[in-house]
Amino acid sequence: MTPSSIASHNPADPGDVVARVPAPGAAAAADAVERARAAQPGWYGGGAAARSSALSAIAGAVEAAAGELAALAVREVGKPLAEARAEVARTAAIWRYYAQAPYEPTGAVHEPAGGPGLLLTRRRPHGVAGLITPWNFPYAIPSWKAAPALAAGNAVVLKPAPEATACAQRLARIVRQALPDGVFTVVPGGPAEGNAVLCAADAVSFTGSTAVGNAVVRTATARGVPVQAEMGGLNAAIVLPDADIERAAAHIAAAIAGYAGQKCTATSRVIAVGAALDPLREALAQALRALPVGDPADPATVCGPLISERARDRFAQALGGLSVVAAGTVPEGPGWYAAPTLAEKVPPGHLLLREEVFGPVAALLPANDLADAVRIVNSVPYGLVTSVHTGGLEAALHGLDRLDTGMIRVNAPSTGVDFHLPFGGAKASGHGPREQGRAALEFYTSSRTYTLSP
């Protein structure tokens, strides 16, 4: 049964209801797609200059509202203020980057195999892009999906996670001011509304859990529409004996506990190679204990609350029976807080080594050598990102090509995304073409081949 309303709560103060809106239902979501389909030809037909100008205006409006947007993300999804400000800045940069995309070539001219004439390829928008997005990056993820879709000439219908309803609606007010009616629509809601968008859109982009993502892929594939799905990771950090241990520990601690580990790129397995194990254990335990945990509105906070009581219960379940090397402290009060935690001697098959917990916890695992570390990285069904920490690139480069992950970061945290480069993972971490950069423009368009004969 579809809920009558959608509500989001402040994770740091669950009694604070940030947004409560009526659940529109599946029929209303399908109608939104049809209105977008009617508006799309005019949007695309307006030309590259109009689309570029509109996306530039959105970038400027995001920057103008930066303080308000960051404060709303702090309140609705518990994002620490420093990270919220960084996300808003990145959101503006994403819109500005794609504002140049309408001027990019959309095809090529080829010589025919024989005789006079021309062979042409041209890329065209699909029509309506249906976007289903999570709560943890309430501005950046909808933007890195919507901006290239709009730049290519599509209309967009966005179904955000219920936990980020207010953020999505605020972003929508900014975006819609620069666009014709119907070109960008936010449909709040849950599974019913999401499924309606999935079953009506001409292309689908999803970010979320593996179970839901696999269902999205099956439905879209059965319909014959393009689909991409980013479904998280069980990311590892490899630390070699020649690494700067203190620096590596600082990077890894931030990747474990930043935003309470609620990122698909967070580190959840730390693999210490050989002699790196003992010094890394000590340095990482110290770094995790030192991370500020508390009110996300405090500019010093690194690890804020988890998104919900259910998420906190899952975190506690993941720690059951484990040998804890280090655990931070959590503030008293009503928020859904969890202590940054490092566990050791985690038994094979444990939840922490099988699934993405989405909390500030990681397992410390020993490896005999780099080959053993690569084997451990590749032993799970996921393959989004791996970080490698070393004092010399020779050993790292020797093993990089054997890692079954879509992204590899050397001497850097596993977290962090360059929006102008392809983003995505291998195996259960993703399906379909990559997001971001030029790869996104290709996903939101289809190629047509023209033969012109005299």
C-alpha positions in Angstrom: 0.0 0.0 0.0 1.4 3.4 -1.0 2.0 5.7 2.0 -0.2 8.8 2.1 2.8 11.1 2.7 6.5 11.2 2.5 8.5 12.5 5.6 12.1 13.2 6.2 13.7 13.6 9.6 16.8 15.3 11.0 19.2 12.4 11.8 20.8 14.5 14.5 17.4 15.3 16.1 14.9 12.7 14.9 12.0 14.7 16.3 12.6 17.4 13.8 10.5 16.7 10.7 12.3 18.5 7.8 9.7 17.7 5.1 6.3 16.1 4.9 4.7 16.0 1.5 1.8 14.0 -0.1 2.9 10.8 -1.9 1.7 11.5 -5.4 1.3 7.8 -6.4 2.2 5.9 -9.5 -0.3 7.5 -11.8 1.0 11.0 -11.0 4.6 9.9 -11.6 3.7 8.4 -15.0 1.9 11.6 -15.8 5.0 13.6 -15.0 6.9 11.5 -17.5 4.3 12.2 -20.2 4.5 16.0 -19.5 8.2 15.8 -19.8 7.9 13.9 -23.1 5.7 16.7 -24.4 8.1 19.4 -23.4 11.3 17.7 -24.6 11.1 18.5 -28.4 10.9 22.2 -27.7 13.8 22.0 -25.2 16.0 20.1 -27.7 14.8 22.2 -30.6 15.8 25.4 -28.9 19.4 24.8 -29.8 22.8 24.5 -28.1 23.1 28.1 -27.1 19.8 28.0 -25.1 20.7 24.8 -23.3 24.2 26.1 -22.5 22.8 29.4 -21.2 20.2 27.6 -19.0 22.8 25.2 -17.4 25.1 28.2 -16.7 22.3 30.0 -15.0 21.6 26.9 -12.8 25.3 26.9 -11.8 25.1 30.5 -10.8 21.9 30.0 -8.9 23.4 27.1 -7.0 26.3 29.3 -6.0 24.1 32.1 -4.9 22.1 29.8 -2.7 25.1 27.9 -1.4 24.7 28.7 2.3 21.0 27.7 2.3 21.6 24.5 0.4 24.4 23.4 2.7 22.4 24.1 5.8 19.5 22.1 4.4 21.8 19.1 3.7 23.1 19.3 7.2 19.6 19.2 8.7 17.9 16.7 6.4 20.6 14.1 5.7 23.1 14.8 8.5 26.0 15.7 6.3 28.8 17.5 8.2 28.8 21.1 7.4 32.3 21.1 5.7 31.2 18.2 3.5 27.9 19.9 2.7 29.6 23.0 1.6 32.0 21.0 -0.6 29.1 19.2 -2.2 27.3 22.4 -3.0 30.4 23.8 -4.6 30.9 20.6 -6.6 27.2 20.7 -7.7 27.7 24.2 -9.1 30.9 23.0 -10.9 29.0 20.1 -12.4 26.3 22.3 -13.9 29.0 24.7 -15.2 31.0 21.8 -16.7 28.0 20.5 -18.6 27.0 23.9 -19.8 29.7 23.6 -22.4 28.5 20.2 -23.5 25.8 21.4 -26.0 28.6 22.8 -28.2 30.4 19.5 -28.3 30.4 17.6 -31.7 27.5 15.2 -31.9 28.8 13.0 -34.7 31.3 12.6 -37.5 31.5 12.6 -41.3 32.9 9.5 -43.1 33.9 8.7 -46.6 31.7 6.1 -48.3 33.3 2.8 -49.2 32.8 3.5 -52.9 31.3 6.2 -55.1 30.1 9.7 -54.3 28.1 10.6 -51.2 28.5 11.1 -47.5 28.2 8.9 -44.4 27.3 10.7 -41.2 26.8 9.7 -37.6 24.8 11.9 -35.2 23.8 11.4 -31.6 20.3 12.3 -30.5 18.7 12.5 -27.0 16.5 9.6 -26.0 13.6 11.7 -24.8 12.9 11.5 -21.1 15.6 10.5 -18.7 14.2 8.9 -15.5 16.6 9.4 -12.5 16.3 7.5 -9.3 18.8 8.9 -6.7 19.9 8.2 -3.1 19.9 10.5 -0.1 23.6 10.7 0.7 24.6 13.2 -2.0 21.3 15.0 -2.3 22.6 17.7 -4.8 25.6 16.2 -6.5 24.2 12.8 -7.6 21.0 14.3 -9.1 23.1 17.0 -10.8 25.6 14.7 -12.3 22.8 12.7 -13.8 20.4 15.6 -14.8 23.0 18.0 -16.1 24.4 15.8 -18.9 20.9 14.5 -19.7 19.6 18.1 -20.1 22.7 19.2 -22.0 22.1 16.5 -24.6 18.5 17.7 -25.1 16.5 15.3 -22.9 13.8 16.2 -20.4 14.3 14.8 -16.9 12.1 13.3 -14.2 13.8 12.8 -10.9 12.6 10.5 -8.1 14.8 11.2 -5.1 15.1 9.1 -2.0 12.4 10.0 0.6 15.1 10.9 3.1 16.3 13.7 0.8 12.9 15.1 -0.2 13.5 18.7 0.9 16.9 18.9 -0.7 15.5 17.6 -4.0 12.7 20.0 -4.0 15.0 23.0 -3.2 17.3 21.9 -6.1 14.3 21.6 -8.3 13.2 25.2 -7.7 16.6 26.4 -8.7 16.7 24.2 -11.9 13.2 24.9 -13.0 13.7 28.7 -12.9 16.1 28.3 -15.9 14.1 25.8 -17.9 10.8 25.6 -19.8 7.9 24.1 -18.0 7.9 20.3 -17.9 11.6 19.9 -18.8 12.6 19.1 -15.2 10.3 17.5 -12.7 10.8 16.1 -9.2 8.5 13.3 -8.1 8.8 12.6 -4.4 7.8 9.2 -3.1 8.9 5.6 -2.6 8.9 2.4 -4.6 5.6 3.0 -6.3 6.6 6.3 -7.8 10.1 5.0 -8.6 8.7 2.0 -10.5 6.3 4.2 -12.4 9.2 6.4 -13.6 11.2 3.3 -14.4 8.3 1.9 -16.5 7.7 5.1 -18.5 11.1 6.8 -19.1 13.1 6.5 -22.3 16.4 6.0 -20.4 17.0 5.2 -16.7 19.9 6.1 -14.4 19.9 4.6 -10.8 22.1 4.9 -7.8 21.3 2.9 -4.7 21.3 -0.6 -3.2 22.3 -3.7 -5.0 18.9 -5.4 -4.6 16.9 -2.5 -5.9 19.5 -1.8 -8.6 19.3 -5.3 -10.0 15.5 -5.0 -10.2 15.8 -1.7 -12.0 18.2 -3.2 -14.5 15.9 -6.2 -15.1 12.8 -4.0 -15.7 14.6 -1.5 -18.0 16.3 -4.2 -20.0 13.0 -6.0 -20.5 11.6 -2.7 -21.8 14.6 -2.3 -24.1 15.6 1.1 -22.8 19.1 2.2 -21.9 19.9 1.7 -18.2 22.9 2.4 -15.9 23.0 1.4 -12.2 25.5 2.3 -9.6 25.1 -0.1 -6.7 27.8 0.6 -4.1 30.9 -1.2 -3.1 32.9 -3.1 -0.4 36.0 -1.0 -1.0 39.5 -1.8 0.2 42.6 0.2 1.0 45.9 -1.6 0.4 48.8 -0.4 2.5 52.3 -1.6 1.5 55.3 -1.6 3.9 57.0 1.3 2.2 54.0 3.6 2.6 54.0 6.7 4.8 52.0 5.0 7.5 50.8 8.1 9.3 49.6 9.7 6.1 47.9 6.5 4.9 46.2 6.2 8.3 44.9 9.7 8.1 43.5 9.1 4.5 42.0 5.8 5.5 40.4 7.0 8.7 38.7 9.8 6.8 37.5 7.4 4.2 36.1 5.0 6.9 34.3 7.6 9.1 33.8 10.7 7.0 30.0 11.3 6.8 29.7 8.3 9.1 30.9 6.0 6.3 27.7 6.7 4.3 29.4 6.9 0.9 29.5 4.2 -1.8 33.3 5.0 -2.0 33.9 4.6 1.8 36.7 2.2 2.9 35.4 -0.9 4.6 38.4 -3.2 4.3 42.0 -2.2 5.2 44.6 -4.6 3.9 48.0 -4.3 5.5 50.8 -6.0 3.5 53.5 -7.7 5.5 55.4 -5.5 8.0 52.8 -2.7 7.6 50.3 -4.5 9.8 51.5 -3.5 13.3 52.3 0.2 12.7 49.2 0.7 10.6 47.0 -0.9 13.3 48.3 1.6 15.9 48.2 4.7 13.6 44.8 3.9 12.2 43.3 3.3 15.7 44.7 6.6 16.9 43.4 8.4 13.8 39.9 7.0 14.2 39.7 7.9 17.9 40.8 11.4 17.1 38.1 12.1 14.5 35.5 14.6 15.7 32.1 12.9 16.0 29.0 15.0 16.7 26.6 17.6 15.6 26.9 17.9 11.8 26.2 21.6 12.0 29.6 22.0 13.8 32.2 22.9 11.2 34.8 20.7 13.0 32.6 17.5 12.8 33.9 14.8 10.5 31.5 11.9 11.5 27.9 12.9 12.0 24.8 10.7 12.6 23.7 7.8 10.6 20.6 8.5 8.4 18.1 6.5 10.4 17.5 4.3 13.4 17.4 1.3 11.1 20.9 2.2 9.8 22.2 2.4 13.3 20.7 -1.0 14.1 22.4 -2.5 11.1 25.7 -1.0 12.1 25.4 -2.6 15.6 24.5 -5.9 13.9 27.7 -5.7 11.8 29.8 -5.3 14.9 28.3 -8.4 16.7 31.0 -10.7 18.0 33.9 -8.9 16.4 37.3 -8.1 18.0 37.4 -4.3 18.1 40.8 -2.6 17.8 39.6 0.9 18.2 36.3 2.7 18.6 35.6 6.4 18.9 33.1 8.1 21.1 29.6 9.3 20.3 27.8 12.3 21.8 24.9 12.0 24.2 21.6 13.0 22.8 18.8 11.9 20.5 20.7 11.6 17.2 21.5 8.3 15.4 25.2 8.3 16.1 27.7 5.5 15.7 31.3 5.3 16.8 34.1 5.1 14.2 35.3 1.5 14.6 38.2 -0.7 13.4 37.8 -4.4 13.8 40.3 -7.2 13.5 40.3 -11.0 13.1 37.0 -10.8 11.2 35.9 -14.4 10.4 35.4 -15.3 6.7 31.8 -14.9 5.6 31.1 -12.3 8.3 28.6 -9.5 7.2 31.4 -7.0 7.2 33.2 -8.9 4.5 30.1 -9.7 2.5 28.0 -6.6 2.3 28.2 -2.8 2.3 27.3 -1.8 5.9 27.1 2.0 5.1 28.5 3.0 8.5 31.8 4.1 10.0 33.4 0.7 10.4 36.2 -1.3 8.6 37.9 -4.6 9.0 41.8 -4.7 9.3 43.1 -7.7 7.2 46.7 -9.0 6.9 48.2 -9.9 3.5 51.5 -11.7 2.8 52.4 -9.6 -0.2 50.8 -7.5 -2.9 49.5 -10.5 -4.8 47.8 -11.7 -1.7 46.3 -8.2 -1.1 45.0 -8.2 -4.7 43.4 -11.6 -4.1 41.7 -10.3 -1.0 40.4 -7.2 -2.8 39.0 -9.3 -5.6 37.4 -11.9 -3.3 34.1 -10.0 -2.9 31.3 -9.5 -5.4 31.8 -5.8 -5.5 34.4 -3.7 -7.4 33.9 0.0 -7.1 37.2 1.6 -5.9 40.4 0.6 -4.3 43.0 2.8 -2.7 46.7 1.8 -2.7 49.2 3.4 -0.4 52.9 3.1 -1.2 56.2 5.0 -1.2 57.1 3.8 -4.7 54.8 3.4 -7.7 56.6 0.3 -9.1 55.0 -2.2 -6.8 51.6 -0.5 -7.0 51.6 -0.3 -10.8 52.6 -4.0 -11.0 49.4 -4.9 -9.2 46.9 -2.3 -10.4 45.8 -4.0 -13.6 44.9 -7.1 -11.6 42.4 -5.2 -9.4 38.8 -5.9 -10.3 37.6 -2.4 -9.5 36.4 0.4 -11.7 38.5 3.1 -10.0 42.0 2.9 -8.4 43.4 5.7 -6.3 47.1 5.7 -5.3 48.2 7.6 -2.1 44.7 9.0 -1.8 41.5 8.1 0.1 39.0 5.7 -1.6 36.5 8.6 -1.3 36.6 11.5 -3.7 35.2 11.8 -7.2 36.4 13.8 -10.2 33.2 14.8 -11.9 34.8 15.2 -15.3 36.1 11.6 -15.4 34.1 8.3 -15.8 32.6 7.0 -12.5 31.5 3.5 -11.9 32.5 0.0 -10.8 32.9 -3.6 -11.8 30.9 -6.7 -10.9 28.0 -6.1 -8.5 29.0 -2.5 -8.1 27.6 -1.3 -11.3 25.7 -2.1 -14.5 25.9 -0.3 -17.9 27.9 2.7 -19.1 29.8 4.9 -16.8 28.5 8.1 -15.3 30.0 11.6 -15.4 32.4 13.2 -18.0 31.9 12.6 -21.7 30.7 9.0 -20.8 27.5 10.5 -19.4 26.8 12.4 -22.6 27.1 9.2 -24.6 24.7 7.4 -22.2 22.0 10.0 -22.6 22.1 9.9 -26.4 21.8 7.3 -29.1 23.9 7.1 -32.3 22.3 7.2 -35.8 24.0 6.5 -39.0 23.0 8.4 -42.2 23.9 7.5 -45.7 23.6 10.5 -48.2 23.8 9.5 -51.8 23.5 11.9 -54.8 
